């Protein structure tokens, strides 16, 4: 992929940005009526340390995400956006396409998005990485364990007049990286040659009794908000690539999630169930026994602001189980977040205790994450 023109455009736009107005999301570098160009991005530098009980400790310092984006419009009710990620670049994988879509918002209370965008499943996944309480998502928001990634297709989102009901629906192409130890959804935009290809369709519905509770964690306002959501999807292999022994034939997913905010306190809870079948009905390994598995994961996490909206203490517990696991994989997580400018500039520290990693009894490990974030 040729990326030099993109870099030049970004440098030029950043030069204009010194005199441009700054908004909550991105910097508007040009505006004339309905026409505008906006730029933004996130920088997340992370230190990671792994301490397994049955092995040597390792650590690393790297950019977890380097994501610039450009958004713009020439016509009323239309916009386009594309976003790249240079984080964790290695070998030939120097850049990954994230958001890349066109969107129409001219219908009442409904937006139509065409392109590579979030699939409407998992409240934790739909909460941006820049607005998470833990440095990394738990099982219920991890695309490695059943939650669909950004997918290439048609995506609808909307709400009723009072926004106490919100919804989403999508039909898209979704790829799966075949791996016995995972149900690893990936976007077809960044596909490898061995990915299973297929069509995915599904939707979600969220109810907000005290007004809309957006997809973000933590409580800065102190207002009482709550939500409960349900979602489901179906993915089927189109038969183009089934060479790997762990190739999947079908995956069905179900979600129920809830969240509550009040007086600096926040809690999020979610349960997912994925029913998956391999193309080889006799395959046993990793998650699968005799060609199938029920992969269950759930999580509860919470936080409390102890110094206004500057310092938050967080803790949580999550668990995952599969048909071929000997024991449930359990994680106990705790940490702290220092907000310099809310989620725009913050430092996070998370410590995680893993019991029975990948369902293997006695395979325990501790993980430490420290991350500095800057969003513009």
C-alpha positions as CSV (number, residue, x, y, z in Angstrom):
1,X,0.0,0.0,0.0
2,X,1.3,3.5,-1.0
3,X,1.1,5.7,2.1
4,X,3.4,8.7,1.2
5,X,0.6,10.8,-0.3
6,X,-1.4,10.3,2.9
7,X,1.5,11.4,5.0
8,X,2.0,14.5,2.9
9,X,-1.7,15.4,3.2
10,X,-1.6,15.0,6.9
11,X,1.4,17.2,7.3
12,X,-0.2,19.9,5.2
13,X,-3.5,19.7,7.2
14,X,-1.7,19.8,10.5
15,X,0.0,23.0,9.3
16,X,-3.4,24.5,8.7
17,X,-4.7,23.2,12.1
18,X,-2.6,25.8,14.0
19,X,-5.2,28.3,13.1
20,X,-8.2,26.0,13.1
21,X,-10.9,25.6,15.7
22,X,-10.7,22.6,18.0
23,X,-13.7,20.5,18.9
24,X,-14.3,17.6,21.2
25,X,-13.6,15.1,18.4
26,X,-10.9,16.1,16.0
27,X,-9.7,19.4,14.6
28,X,-11.7,21.1,11.8
29,X,-9.1,22.4,9.4
30,X,-11.6,23.7,6.8
31,X,-15.3,24.6,7.0
32,X,-17.6,26.4,4.5
33,X,-21.3,25.7,5.1
34,X,-21.9,22.0,4.8
35,X,-18.4,21.5,3.5
36,X,-15.7,20.6,6.0
37,X,-12.5,18.6,6.6
38,X,-11.7,17.3,10.1
39,X,-8.5,15.6,11.3
40,X,-7.8,13.7,14.5
41,X,-6.1,10.8,16.0
42,X,-4.9,8.9,19.1
43,X,-1.5,8.0,20.4
44,X,-1.3,5.2,22.9
45,X,2.2,4.3,24.2
46,X,2.1,1.1,26.3
47,X,4.5,-0.8,28.6
48,X,3.6,-4.5,28.9
49,X,5.0,-7.1,31.3
50,X,4.1,-10.8,31.4
51,X,5.0,-13.0,34.4
52,X,4.0,-16.6,33.8
53,X,4.2,-19.1,36.7
54,X,5.7,-21.7,34.4
55,X,8.2,-19.6,32.4
56,X,10.4,-16.5,32.2
57,X,9.1,-12.9,32.5
58,X,9.1,-10.8,29.4
59,X,8.3,-7.1,28.8
60,X,8.0,-4.6,26.0
61,X,7.5,-0.9,25.3
62,X,5.7,-0.1,22.1
63,X,3.0,2.0,20.5
64,X,-0.3,0.1,21.0
65,X,-2.1,2.4,18.6
66,X,-1.1,5.2,16.3
67,X,-4.3,6.1,14.6
68,X,-4.7,9.3,12.4
69,X,-8.0,9.9,10.7
70,X,-9.5,12.3,8.2
71,X,-13.2,13.0,7.9
72,X,-14.9,15.3,5.5
73,X,-18.0,16.3,3.6
74,X,-18.9,18.1,0.3
75,X,-22.7,17.7,0.5
76,X,-25.3,18.1,3.2
77,X,-26.1,14.8,5.1
78,X,-23.1,13.0,3.6
79,X,-19.6,12.4,5.1
80,X,-16.7,10.1,4.5
81,X,-14.0,8.9,7.0
82,X,-10.9,6.9,6.8
83,X,-8.6,5.9,9.7
84,X,-5.2,4.0,9.7
85,X,-3.3,2.3,12.5
86,X,0.5,2.3,12.5
87,X,0.6,0.8,16.0
88,X,2.4,-2.6,16.6
89,X,3.8,-2.4,13.1
90,X,6.0,-5.4,12.2
91,X,7.6,-7.0,9.2
92,X,5.4,-6.3,6.1
93,X,2.4,-5.3,8.2
94,X,3.2,-1.6,8.4
95,X,-0.3,-0.2,8.4
96,X,-3.8,-1.4,9.0
97,X,-7.1,0.1,7.7
98,X,-9.6,0.7,10.4
99,X,-12.6,3.0,9.7
100,X,-13.1,3.5,6.0
101,X,-16.7,4.4,5.1
102,X,-19.2,6.8,3.6
103,X,-22.3,7.8,5.6
104,X,-25.7,9.3,4.9
105,X,-27.6,10.9,7.8
106,X,-30.6,12.5,5.9
107,X,-33.1,10.0,7.2
108,X,-34.9,10.9,10.5
109,X,-33.1,9.3,13.5
110,X,-31.2,6.9,11.2
111,X,-27.7,6.8,9.7
112,X,-26.7,4.5,6.8
113,X,-23.0,3.6,6.7
114,X,-21.4,1.8,3.7
115,X,-17.8,0.5,4.1
116,X,-15.6,-0.8,6.8
117,X,-17.2,0.0,10.2
118,X,-18.0,-1.5,13.6
119,X,-20.4,-4.4,13.7
120,X,-23.2,-3.9,16.2
121,X,-22.2,-6.5,18.8
122,X,-20.6,-6.2,22.2
123,X,-21.1,-3.1,24.2
124,X,-17.4,-3.3,25.3
125,X,-16.2,-3.6,21.7
126,X,-18.3,-0.7,20.6
127,X,-16.8,1.4,23.4
128,X,-13.7,3.0,21.8
129,X,-10.3,1.9,23.0
130,X,-9.7,5.5,24.0
131,X,-12.6,5.4,26.5
132,X,-11.9,2.1,28.3
133,X,-11.3,1.8,32.0
134,X,-8.8,-1.0,31.7
135,X,-5.8,-0.7,29.3
136,X,-7.0,-3.7,27.4
137,X,-10.6,-5.0,26.8
138,X,-11.8,-8.1,28.6
139,X,-13.0,-11.3,27.0
140,X,-16.4,-9.9,26.1
141,X,-15.0,-7.1,23.9
142,X,-12.0,-9.0,22.4
143,X,-12.3,-9.9,18.7
144,X,-10.0,-12.9,19.3
145,X,-12.8,-14.6,21.3
146,X,-15.9,-14.3,19.2
147,X,-16.7,-10.6,19.0
148,X,-16.9,-9.4,15.4
149,X,-14.4,-6.7,14.3
150,X,-15.0,-3.9,11.9
151,X,-16.5,-5.4,8.8
152,X,-17.0,-4.4,5.2
153,X,-20.7,-3.9,4.3
154,X,-23.9,-1.9,5.1
155,X,-24.4,-0.7,8.7
156,X,-27.5,1.0,10.0
157,X,-27.7,2.8,13.4
158,X,-30.6,4.8,14.8
159,X,-32.8,5.8,17.8
160,X,-36.3,6.8,18.7
161,X,-37.2,10.5,19.3
162,X,-36.2,10.6,23.0
163,X,-33.1,8.4,22.4
164,X,-34.1,6.0,25.2
165,X,-34.0,3.3,22.6
166,X,-31.0,2.9,20.3
167,X,-30.4,0.2,17.7
168,X,-28.0,-1.1,15.1
169,X,-28.1,-3.6,12.2
170,X,-25.5,-4.8,9.7
171,X,-24.9,-7.1,6.8
172,X,-21.3,-7.5,5.9
173,X,-18.3,-9.6,4.8
174,X,-16.3,-10.8,7.8
175,X,-13.2,-12.9,7.9
176,X,-12.0,-15.3,10.6
177,X,-8.3,-16.1,11.1
178,X,-8.5,-19.9,11.7
179,X,-6.9,-20.8,15.1
180,X,-7.9,-23.7,17.3
181,X,-7.5,-21.6,20.4
182,X,-9.6,-18.7,19.3
183,X,-12.7,-17.5,17.3
184,X,-10.7,-14.7,15.8
185,X,-12.7,-12.2,13.7
186,X,-10.8,-9.9,11.4
187,X,-11.8,-7.3,8.9
188,X,-11.5,-8.4,5.2
189,X,-9.8,-5.1,4.4
190,X,-6.6,-6.4,6.1
191,X,-7.0,-10.0,5.1
192,X,-4.4,-12.7,5.1
193,X,-4.5,-15.5,2.5
194,X,-5.5,-18.2,4.9
195,X,-8.5,-16.3,6.4
196,X,-11.9,-18.0,6.3
197,X,-14.3,-15.7,4.4
198,X,-18.0,-15.4,5.0
199,X,-21.2,-13.3,5.4
200,X,-22.3,-11.9,8.8
201,X,-25.6,-10.4,9.7
202,X,-27.0,-9.3,13.0
203,X,-28.2,-6.4,15.1
204,X,-28.6,-5.0,18.6
205,X,-31.1,-3.0,20.7
206,X,-30.3,-0.9,23.8
207,X,-32.8,0.6,26.3
208,X,-31.8,3.7,28.3
209,X,-34.4,4.4,31.0
210,X,-32.8,7.7,32.2
211,X,-31.6,9.0,28.8
212,X,-29.0,7.7,26.4
213,X,-25.9,6.2,28.0
214,X,-23.2,6.4,25.3
215,X,-20.6,3.8,24.6
216,X,-17.9,5.0,27.0
217,X,-16.7,4.0,30.5
218,X,-16.2,6.0,33.7
219,X,-18.5,8.6,35.2
220,X,-17.4,12.2,34.7
221,X,-20.9,13.9,34.9
222,X,-22.2,12.3,38.1
223,X,-25.7,12.0,36.5
224,X,-27.6,8.8,37.0
225,X,-27.7,6.8,33.8
226,X,-28.3,3.1,33.0
227,X,-28.7,0.8,30.0
228,X,-29.4,-2.8,29.1
229,X,-28.7,-4.2,25.7
230,X,-29.2,-7.4,23.7
231,X,-27.5,-8.4,20.4
232,X,-27.1,-11.4,18.1
233,X,-25.4,-12.4,14.9
234,X,-24.9,-15.2,12.4
235,X,-21.7,-15.9,10.4
236,X,-21.4,-18.5,7.6
237,X,-18.4,-19.6,5.7
238,X,-18.8,-19.0,1.9
239,X,-16.5,-21.9,1.1
240,X,-13.7,-19.9,-0.5
241,X,-11.0,-20.9,2.0
242,X,-11.3,-24.0,4.3
243,X,-7.8,-25.4,4.1
244,X,-6.9,-25.0,7.8
245,X,-7.9,-27.9,10.1
246,X,-9.4,-25.3,12.5
247,X,-11.4,-23.6,9.7
248,X,-14.9,-22.6,10.9
249,X,-18.2,-23.4,9.1
250,X,-20.6,-21.3,11.2
251,X,-20.6,-19.0,14.2
252,X,-23.7,-17.8,16.1
253,X,-23.3,-15.1,18.8
254,X,-25.6,-13.8,21.5
255,X,-25.0,-10.9,24.0
256,X,-26.7,-9.3,27.0
257,X,-25.1,-6.3,28.6
258,X,-25.8,-3.6,31.1
259,X,-24.2,-0.5,32.5
260,X,-24.9,2.0,35.3
261,X,-23.4,5.4,36.2
262,X,-24.1,7.7,39.1
263,X,-22.1,10.1,41.4
264,X,-18.7,9.1,40.1
265,X,-19.4,5.4,40.3
266,X,-19.7,3.2,37.2
267,X,-20.2,-0.5,36.5
268,X,-20.4,-2.5,33.3
269,X,-21.5,-6.1,33.0
270,X,-21.8,-8.4,29.9
271,X,-22.3,-12.0,28.9
272,X,-21.6,-13.5,25.5
273,X,-22.3,-17.0,24.1
274,X,-20.8,-18.2,20.8
275,X,-21.8,-21.5,19.2
276,X,-19.2,-22.5,16.5
277,X,-18.7,-25.4,14.2
278,X,-15.5,-26.3,12.4
279,X,-15.6,-27.6,8.8
280,X,-14.0,-30.8,10.0
281,X,-16.6,-32.4,12.3
282,X,-14.0,-34.6,13.9
283,X,-11.6,-31.8,14.8
284,X,-10.6,-31.6,18.5
285,X,-8.2,-29.1,19.9
286,X,-8.0,-25.7,21.6
287,X,-11.6,-24.5,22.1
288,X,-13.2,-27.4,20.0
289,X,-14.3,-30.9,20.8
290,X,-15.6,-33.1,18.0
291,X,-15.8,-30.1,15.7
292,X,-17.8,-27.7,17.8
293,X,-17.8,-25.5,20.9
294,X,-20.0,-23.3,23.1
295,X,-17.6,-20.4,24.0
296,X,-19.0,-18.5,26.9
297,X,-17.4,-15.3,28.3
298,X,-18.6,-12.8,30.9
299,X,-17.2,-9.8,32.6
300,X,-18.1,-7.3,35.3
301,X,-16.0,-4.2,35.8
302,X,-16.4,-1.0,37.8
303,X,-14.7,2.2,38.9
304,X,-15.0,5.1,41.3
305,X,-13.7,8.6,41.0
306,X,-11.9,9.4,44.2
307,X,-10.4,12.8,43.4
308,X,-13.1,14.7,41.4
309,X,-12.8,13.6,37.8
310,X,-9.0,13.3,38.0
311,X,-8.3,9.9,39.6
312,X,-10.3,6.7,39.2
313,X,-9.8,3.3,40.9
314,X,-11.0,0.4,38.8
315,X,-11.5,-3.4,39.3
316,X,-13.1,-6.3,37.6
317,X,-13.5,-10.0,37.1
318,X,-14.0,-11.9,33.8
319,X,-14.2,-15.5,32.9
320,X,-14.2,-17.7,29.7
321,X,-15.1,-21.3,29.2
322,X,-15.2,-23.6,26.1
323,X,-16.2,-27.2,25.5
324,X,-12.5,-28.4,25.3
325,X,-11.3,-26.4,28.3
326,X,-10.2,-28.3,31.4
327,X,-10.9,-25.3,33.7
328,X,-12.5,-21.9,33.2
329,X,-10.0,-19.2,32.3
330,X,-10.4,-16.5,34.9
331,X,-9.0,-13.0,35.2
332,X,-9.0,-10.7,38.2
333,X,-8.1,-7.1,37.2
334,X,-7.5,-3.9,39.1
335,X,-5.8,-0.6,38.4
336,X,-6.0,3.2,38.4
337,X,-6.6,5.9,35.8
338,X,-5.2,9.5,36.1
339,X,-7.2,11.8,33.9
340,X,-5.2,15.0,32.9
341,X,-7.9,16.1,30.4
342,X,-10.6,13.3,30.8
343,X,-10.1,10.6,28.1
344,X,-8.2,13.0,25.9
345,X,-5.0,12.9,28.0
346,X,-4.7,10.2,30.6
347,X,-2.3,7.6,32.1
348,X,-3.6,4.1,33.0
349,X,-2.2,1.3,35.0
350,X,-3.8,-2.2,35.0
351,X,-2.7,-5.4,36.7
352,X,-4.2,-8.7,35.7
353,X,-4.1,-12.1,37.4
354,X,-4.8,-15.0,35.0
355,X,-5.8,-18.4,36.3
356,X,-5.9,-21.4,34.0
357,X,-4.9,-19.5,30.8
358,X,-6.5,-21.1,27.7
359,X,-8.4,-23.5,30.0
360,X,-5.3,-25.3,31.2
361,X,-5.3,-26.0,35.0
362,X,-2.1,-24.6,36.6
363,X,-1.3,-22.4,33.6
364,X,-1.3,-19.1,35.5
365,X,0.2,-15.7,34.7
366,X,0.3,-12.1,35.8
367,X,0.2,-9.2,33.4
368,X,0.9,-5.5,33.9
369,X,-0.1,-2.8,31.5
370,X,0.9,0.9,31.7
371,X,-0.4,3.2,29.0
372,X,-0.2,6.9,28.2
373,X,-2.8,8.3,25.9
374,X,-3.2,11.5,23.9
375,X,-6.3,12.1,21.7
376,X,-6.9,15.0,19.4
